[in-house]
Amino acid sequence: MQVTAFSTPARPEWRWRIVNYAGEILEESREYFADIAAAVAKGKERMVAMNVVDRSTPAPYRRSTSHLRSR
């Protein structure tokens, strides 16, 4: 699992998100943080507290070849 931090133009403060290796969001913060480091640190604390083992499998990567067909 990974902790990521994000912000939006409408709300420039940072929030954390815990995501498994299949790309599914497991949990997201409701509180806002002034900087990215604080958001990631709090997200890592929460991930450890969750004590969940990630048994997901990564989504298969498929690269489109449609650009090759138009030649």
N, C-alpha and C positions, 0 to 999 in steps of 0.2 A: 504494500500500500504506500501511497505517497500523500504528502501534504502539499497543497499548492495555495497560493494567495492570489487574490484578484480584487480588482476595483472596477467601477464603471464610471463613465463620464458624469452620470447623474449623481453618483455618490463616490467621490474620489477617495474616501477612506478605504482601508484594506480589510478584507475578511478572509478566513481560511476555509479550505474545503479538503476533505479526506476522500481520496479516490482509489479504487482498487485497480489492479493491472488490466482488467477488462474495460476500464474506462467508466465504470459505474460510480456515481457519487454515493458515498456511504453516509456522510454527515457534512453539514455546513454550519458555520458560525452564524449566530444571530447578532453578535456584538461587532462593533467596528473598531479598528485600530489605526493609530496615527501613522505607523510605518509598517513596511512589509516584514521586517525582522520580527516585530512583536506579534504580528498575525501568525507567521510560520511557527514561532516558538510556542504559542498557545495551542496551535493546531497539533503540534507534535506531542504536547502534554496530553491532549485529549485522545490522540491515537494510542498512546501507551496505556492510558486509563481504560480504553475500550477493550484491550487485550483480545483482539480478534486476529485469527490467522487467515491470511488471504489465500484462498484455494481457487480463485478465479483463474481463467486462462486468458491470455491476451487475445484481443480480437484479431482475426487474420488480416494481414495487410495485403490489400489488393490494389495494385497500381493500374490505373486505366490505360488502355492502349488505343483509345479512340483517336488520339492525335496521329497515330501511325496509319490508320485505315483511310484517311482522307487523301493520301498521296497517290 
